């Protein structure tokens, strides 16, 4: 059967669609870097702080501008009996411009205050970004531990299943007692219980991760241990902490509070207003000549006489607000310093334990389990010793994995404090 060109194209298109629909889908694993990127793209908190920063930037421009002038337009001294504009010589059309000038340096200081608030919001956005990355990393590493622990449990379960078969064979041959068979089956059931607990924790961490990255949190996790940037090594802790975005944000708030105090002090100075007006007169004088137009110019000045209950109290209120901002910054510095010292110690000690497990404990536990199995099959050792060796190897492998994950979590917290060079 021969097809036209159009029929052939339609047939190939249909086959391609069916191939795409029914082709087996390859599961895409989720790496830590992908999780971080997805979280950053979808986080509303960072966008909120950045929007606030842009808002303050726009307000700073507005705060540095003089108030809009006012136009005054009206008719004065119009007689109500005739509403004539030429009958009475005092009737006038007045057009004027009025401009208010803020007190002292209020305009400049308000602009500076709003600029500091913009910097505070921008620093909050940076801090939120660092904190989000830290939270995602900790959650991902906990999830990684649970998935790898599940694999270790599965491997151990296969081994214990073989032990059950070996014990049953030994019992059938009269070389083991019934208690050994029961004990082997009991340990196998306990492994099933541990696997269920691990699966429960895995589901919990996936749900936590899903709040940042959505359905991708339920994808398979990379089998390789995640890598994190190196922690910057610095001895000047004070300089390091004062540059942290959360501290920068608090410092900007302090500076904004200082500017607000200066703005309030401007209320002790008089505000000035200027007014210029053109007055149009209608009709003629008695001698027939045109009535002369007029103008008026005035200046208004505030007289701040009663400052005790208004200006003084405002200054005191803003001074206390500035003190509160300073206390908040000092507390933030204290919290960061405590976190830094704690996580540095954790990171160091976990590194020492990681080397110990790598160089000795993992191999020793594996060799002990293997030797115990050979001895049990040869009738040299008891079943209790064999099971104890198998459980010890399992615990050592899980603890080795836990140490690696916990050390990376401590590293993630240190990167939040010292600043992540990858961001």
Secondary structure, DSSP 8 states (H G I E B T S, - for coil): ----HHHHHHHHHHHHHHHHHHS------B-HHHHHHHHHHH-HHHHHHHHHHHHHHHHHHHHTS----EEEEEEES--TTT--SSSSTT-EEEEEEEEEE-STTHHHHHHHHHHHHHHHHHHHHHHHHHHHHHHHHHHHHHHHHHHHHHHHHHHHHHHHHHHHHHHHHHHHTTSS-HHHHHHHHHHHHHHHHHHHHHHHHHHHHHHHHHHHHGGGGGS-B-SS----------S-HHHHHHTSHHHHHHHHHHHHHHHHHHHHHGGGS--EEEEEEEEEE-SB-TTS-B---EEEEEEEE------TTTHHHHHHHHHHHHHHHHHHHHHHHHHHHHHHHHHHHHHHHHHHHHHHIIIIIHHHHHHHHHHHHHHHHTTSS-HHHHHHHHHHHHHHHHHHHHHHHHHHHHHHHHHHHH--TT-
